Amino acid sequence: MHGDPANDLTKELTMQQAADLLQVSLQCLVRNILDKGEITFHGAGRNCRI
């Protein structure tokens, strides 16, 4: 990953990059944040972007 994604709010992140940035597990990101609609995302399966 190049640069700090926190400094570029228009940049899309992979689900793992978002989990790392938020300091949560990927499972927590999906179950507690994405499934509740707290962060928008697009795509399906392994190709989701946040």
Order of alpha helices (4+ residues) and beta strands (2+ residues): alpha
